[in-house]
Amino acid sequence: MNLQSENTDLSAGQIKRNIYKPASTLTLFDYAEEHLETIKAENKINRLTTDTALTNYIWAFHKPKNLRFQDINGRWLKKFYTYLVGKRALSETSALNIFVLIRLLYNRAIVDKVVSKDLYPFGKDGFKIKFPDTHKVRLNKKEIQIFETINNLTEMELHSSMFGYIVSILLGCEFQMYCSPNGQ
């Protein structure tokens, strides 16, 4: 009713934000800080390092750390995705990992009744987090036999080729990369 009496033109988004005023002043930054503190307290150092890096991308895009959950909508998420993939040159998978963190924090805010479920920007009717298909390249039996029959190598070449062999087994790298100069 207040909006009507002020006699001003408002967008649908402004009206929606006014109707769903936050019950709390907690922001995405507050939830991210709490999340990082929890991880640190649980001594999950690798996760702390990763999630700290992910939150830094959010703050680099949205410099003031007062991003309200009500302001995170499909349009904001698409602009953020474009920023990550375009300006920051992240892979699709890396960019989507940041959205997984945002979704986690958003879901916690819903549980805490900081934001309404009606504003949820993810899922069937919202921003979809779908990771691209990946496949690993492994050495086949013939490539391993070729590798094992290489002769007349210097000690340094033998060491390098063994290192490449082990890496290709452990990480699924392409065999050709290690057996020929310049990967040709």
Summary of the structure (lengths in Angstrom):
residues: 184
radius of gyration: 24.6
end to end distance: 71.5
largest distance: 89.3
contacts: 421
relative contact order: 0.09
helix: 62%
strand: 1%
